Amino acid sequence: MEAQLALQRMQSEIMHLSRFSAMGALATTLAHELNQPLTAIAGFMGGVRRYVEAGEPRERDTALQAIDGAERGAHYAAEIVRKLREQASDAAPERRPDSLRETLSEAIQLYGPRGKGRREIGLEVDQAADSVLIDRVQIEQVVLNLLRNACEASESSRSIKKIIVSASIGDANMVPVRVSDGGAASPMP
C-alpha cells in the first residue's frame, strides 16, 4: 500500500514537472505565434493611417476593410492566448464541426499584407473536404506558419509566382492540408 502511494506521488510529480516544462515551451510558442497576428494588425493599421493622412474619402471602404482585418487579427491573438491557457490547464482541444474553406481563407487573410505583397496566395478546397471536425485556431496557426515559410522560401525565386493552399479528402477520411510554393523541395537530414 505504501509503495503504491509512493508510486502515485512520483507519477503526480512527473506530471507536474511535465506540465511545468510544457509551460516553458508554451511561453516560447506564445511569442512565436503572436508575432504573426500582431504584424498583420500593424500592417492593416499602417494602411488606415496612410488613407486618413492622405485625406482620401474615396478610400473609405479600403480603410474600413483594413480596420476589419486588424480586428480579426486582434481577436485571433486573443484566441491564441486563450488556447495556450487551455493547454496549460490540460483541457482537451476544442474540435468542432467547421468549414475548412472558411478556416483556411481566414488564415490567408490573417497572413495579410506581408504575404499579398510578395506572392499571390490561392485557395483550393474540394467541396467534399469542406465540412470537418477541427480546432480552428490550431489549424490557422499551422497554416500561418506554413505560409510564412513558403513566402520566405520563395523570396529568392523569380519563377515562383503563386502559393497554393489546398485540401482534399485523403486516406481514412482524413483531410490533409497542403501549402505549395512550387519550388524545389529541400532534402531532409
C-alpha positions as CSV (number, residue, x, y, z in Angstrom):
1,M,0.0,0.0,0.0
2,E,2.8,2.4,0.9
3,A,4.7,1.6,-2.3
4,Q,1.5,2.3,-4.3
5,L,1.1,5.7,-2.6
6,A,4.8,6.5,-3.3
7,L,4.3,5.5,-6.9
8,Q,1.2,7.7,-7.2
9,R,3.2,10.6,-5.7
10,M,6.0,10.1,-8.1
11,Q,3.6,10.0,-11.0
12,S,2.0,13.2,-9.8
13,E,5.3,14.9,-9.6
14,I,6.3,13.7,-13.0
15,M,3.0,15.1,-14.4
16,H,3.7,18.4,-12.6
17,L,7.2,18.7,-14.0
18,S,6.0,17.7,-17.4
19,R,3.3,20.5,-17.2
20,F,6.0,23.0,-16.0
21,S,8.3,22.1,-18.9
22,A,5.4,22.4,-21.3
23,M,4.7,25.9,-19.9
24,G,8.2,27.0,-20.8
25,A,7.7,25.6,-24.3
26,L,4.3,27.4,-24.4
27,A,5.9,30.7,-23.5
28,T,8.3,30.3,-26.4
29,T,5.4,29.3,-28.7
30,L,3.3,32.3,-27.5
31,A,6.0,34.7,-28.6
32,H,6.3,33.0,-31.9
33,E,2.6,32.6,-32.6
34,L,1.5,36.1,-31.6
35,N,4.1,37.6,-33.9
36,Q,2.0,36.9,-37.0
37,P,-1.4,38.4,-36.0
38,L,0.4,41.4,-34.3
39,T,2.4,42.0,-37.5
40,A,-0.9,41.8,-39.6
41,I,-2.6,44.3,-37.2
42,A,0.3,46.7,-37.6
43,G,0.2,46.4,-41.4
44,F,-3.6,46.9,-41.5
45,M,-3.4,49.9,-39.2
46,G,-0.5,51.4,-41.1
47,G,-2.7,51.3,-44.3
48,V,-5.5,53.0,-42.4
49,R,-3.1,55.7,-41.2
50,R,-1.9,56.4,-44.8
51,Y,-5.5,56.7,-46.1
52,V,-6.5,59.0,-43.3
53,E,-3.4,61.2,-43.6
54,A,-3.9,61.4,-47.4
55,G,-7.5,62.6,-46.7
56,E,-8.8,60.3,-49.4
57,P,-12.6,59.9,-48.9
58,R,-12.6,57.6,-51.9
59,E,-10.5,55.1,-49.9
60,R,-13.1,54.9,-47.0
61,D,-14.1,51.3,-47.9
62,T,-10.5,50.2,-48.2
63,A,-9.7,51.8,-44.8
64,L,-12.8,50.0,-43.3
65,Q,-11.6,46.7,-44.7
66,A,-8.2,47.2,-43.1
67,I,-9.8,48.0,-39.8
68,D,-11.8,44.8,-40.1
69,G,-8.5,42.9,-40.8
70,A,-6.9,44.5,-37.7
71,E,-9.9,43.5,-35.6
72,R,-9.7,39.9,-36.9
73,G,-6.0,39.8,-36.1
74,A,-6.6,41.1,-32.5
75,H,-9.4,38.6,-31.9
76,Y,-7.1,35.9,-33.3
77,A,-4.2,36.9,-31.0
78,A,-6.6,36.8,-28.0
79,E,-7.8,33.3,-29.1
80,I,-4.2,32.1,-29.2
81,V,-3.7,33.2,-25.7
82,R,-6.9,31.5,-24.6
83,K,-5.8,28.3,-26.3
84,L,-2.4,28.4,-24.7
85,R,-4.1,28.8,-21.3
86,E,-6.3,25.8,-22.0
87,Q,-3.3,23.7,-23.0
88,A,-1.5,24.7,-19.8
89,S,-4.6,23.5,-17.8
90,D,-4.7,20.2,-19.6
91,A,-8.0,21.0,-21.3
92,A,-8.9,18.9,-24.3
93,P,-8.7,20.7,-27.7
94,E,-12.0,22.2,-28.8
95,R,-12.7,20.3,-32.0
96,R,-16.0,21.4,-33.6
97,P,-17.7,21.0,-37.0
98,D,-16.4,23.8,-39.1
99,S,-15.8,24.9,-42.7
100,L,-12.2,24.2,-43.7
101,R,-12.5,26.6,-46.6
102,E,-13.5,29.4,-44.3
103,T,-10.8,28.5,-41.8
104,L,-8.1,28.4,-44.5
105,S,-9.4,31.6,-46.0
106,E,-9.2,33.3,-42.6
107,A,-5.6,32.2,-42.2
108,I,-4.7,33.6,-45.6
109,Q,-6.4,36.9,-44.7
110,L,-4.6,37.0,-41.3
111,Y,-1.3,36.5,-43.1
112,G,-2.3,39.8,-44.6
113,P,-0.2,42.4,-46.4
114,R,3.1,40.6,-45.9
115,G,2.0,37.6,-48.0
116,K,0.0,39.5,-50.6
117,G,2.8,41.9,-51.5
118,R,5.2,39.1,-52.2
119,R,3.2,36.3,-53.8
120,E,-0.3,35.6,-54.8
121,I,-1.9,33.1,-52.4
122,G,-4.6,30.8,-53.9
123,L,-7.1,28.5,-52.1
124,E,-8.4,25.2,-53.4
125,V,-10.6,23.1,-51.2
126,D,-12.6,20.2,-52.5
127,Q,-16.3,20.5,-51.6
128,A,-16.2,17.0,-50.0
129,A,-13.4,18.2,-47.7
130,D,-15.0,21.4,-46.5
131,S,-17.0,20.2,-43.5
132,V,-14.5,19.0,-40.9
133,L,-14.1,18.4,-37.2
134,I,-11.3,20.8,-36.2
135,D,-9.8,23.1,-33.7
136,R,-9.9,26.2,-35.9
137,V,-7.2,28.2,-34.1
138,Q,-4.7,25.3,-34.2
139,I,-5.3,24.8,-38.0
140,E,-4.9,28.6,-38.6
141,Q,-1.7,28.7,-36.6
142,V,-0.2,25.8,-38.6
143,V,-1.3,27.3,-41.9
144,L,0.1,30.8,-41.0
145,N,3.5,29.2,-40.2
146,L,3.4,27.3,-43.5
147,L,2.5,30.4,-45.4
148,R,5.4,32.4,-43.8
149,N,7.8,29.5,-44.6
150,A,6.6,29.3,-48.2
151,C,6.9,33.1,-48.7
152,E,10.3,33.1,-47.2
153,A,11.5,30.1,-49.3
154,S,10.1,31.6,-52.5
155,E,11.7,35.1,-52.0
156,S,14.9,34.0,-53.8
157,S,13.0,32.6,-56.7
158,R,11.6,34.7,-59.5
159,S,9.8,31.7,-61.0
160,I,7.5,31.2,-58.1
161,K,4.5,33.4,-58.6
162,K,1.8,31.8,-56.6
163,I,1.4,29.8,-53.4
164,I,-1.5,27.4,-53.2
165,V,-3.2,26.3,-50.0
166,S,-5.2,23.1,-50.8
167,A,-7.2,20.4,-49.1
168,S,-9.0,17.3,-50.3
169,I,-10.2,14.0,-48.8
170,G,-7.3,11.7,-48.1
171,D,-6.8,8.2,-46.6
172,A,-9.0,7.1,-43.7
173,N,-11.4,10.1,-44.4
174,M,-8.6,12.5,-43.2
175,V,-8.3,15.9,-44.9
176,P,-4.6,16.8,-45.5
177,V,-4.0,20.5,-46.0
178,R,-1.1,21.4,-48.3
179,V,0.8,24.7,-48.8
180,S,2.7,24.5,-52.1
181,D,5.1,27.2,-53.3
182,G,6.1,25.3,-56.5
183,G,9.8,25.4,-55.6
184,A,12.2,22.6,-55.2
185,A,11.8,20.5,-52.0
186,S,14.7,20.7,-49.6
187,P,16.3,17.3,-48.7
188,M,15.5,16.1,-45.2
189,P,18.6,15.4,-43.0
